[in-house]
Amino acid sequence: MNNRKLLQTSVDNVMVTERVIVNPDGSGDFVTINEAVDAAPNKTGTDNGYYVIYVVAGIYNEYVSISKSKENLMIVGDGIGRTVI
């Protein structure tokens, strides 16, 4: 599994409350992006930090829908052509 440097970096003024991994082979926290989005907390304020979803390289044949209540959500993949939704 490729770990993006962004997920390992500590940046001033960017607080991350939770990091989860999506991997269709079952080795991550979730097997679909929608499952990870659904698990994100609702109505978080700016002081609560980001909920980061790391999507492992692969082709994801799913329609990702993010409701307005999912605030401070960050989705990170392995790059163009590697993580395809």
C-alpha positions in Angstrom: 0.0 0.0 0.0 1.3 3.4 -1.0 1.1 6.0 1.9 0.8 9.5 0.6 3.1 12.0 2.2 0.2 14.4 2.8 -1.3 11.9 5.2 2.0 11.7 7.1 2.7 15.4 7.2 1.9 17.7 10.2 0.9 21.1 8.9 0.4 24.1 11.1 -3.3 25.2 11.2 -4.5 22.0 9.7 -6.0 19.7 12.3 -6.9 16.1 11.4 -9.3 14.3 13.8 -9.4 11.0 12.0 -7.8 9.2 9.1 -9.4 6.2 7.4 -8.3 4.0 4.5 -10.5 2.7 1.7 -9.2 -0.5 0.0 -11.4 -2.8 -2.0 -9.4 -5.9 -0.9 -10.6 -5.5 2.7 -7.3 -4.5 4.2 -8.4 -0.9 5.0 -11.0 0.5 7.3 -13.7 0.4 4.5 -14.0 -1.3 1.1 -16.0 1.5 -0.6 -15.7 5.3 -0.6 -19.3 5.7 0.2 -18.9 3.6 3.4 -16.1 5.9 4.5 -18.1 9.0 3.7 -21.2 7.7 5.5 -19.0 7.0 8.6 -17.7 10.6 8.7 -19.3 12.7 11.5 -22.0 15.2 10.6 -22.0 19.0 11.2 -18.5 19.3 12.5 -17.2 22.8 13.1 -14.0 24.2 11.9 -12.4 23.6 15.3 -13.0 19.9 15.0 -10.5 19.3 12.2 -10.6 17.2 9.1 -11.9 13.7 8.6 -9.4 12.3 6.0 -10.3 9.5 3.7 -7.3 7.9 1.9 -8.4 6.0 -1.2 -5.9 3.3 -2.2 -5.0 3.1 -5.9 -7.6 1.3 -8.0 -10.7 1.7 -10.1 -13.8 2.5 -8.0 -17.1 1.9 -9.9 -19.3 3.8 -7.5 -21.2 7.1 -7.5 -19.9 9.0 -4.5 -22.5 11.3 -2.9 -21.5 13.7 -0.1 -24.3 15.4 1.8 -24.0 19.0 3.0 -23.9 17.7 6.6 -20.5 16.1 5.9 -18.3 19.1 6.7 -14.4 19.2 6.9 -14.1 16.1 4.8 -10.9 15.5 2.8 -10.5 12.7 0.2 -7.0 11.8 -0.9 -6.0 9.3 -3.5 -2.7 8.0 -5.0 -2.8 10.4 -7.9 -4.2 10.9 -11.4 -4.6 7.6 -13.2 -3.9 5.6 -10.1 -7.1 6.2 -8.0 -10.0 6.4 -10.4 -13.6 7.0 -9.3 
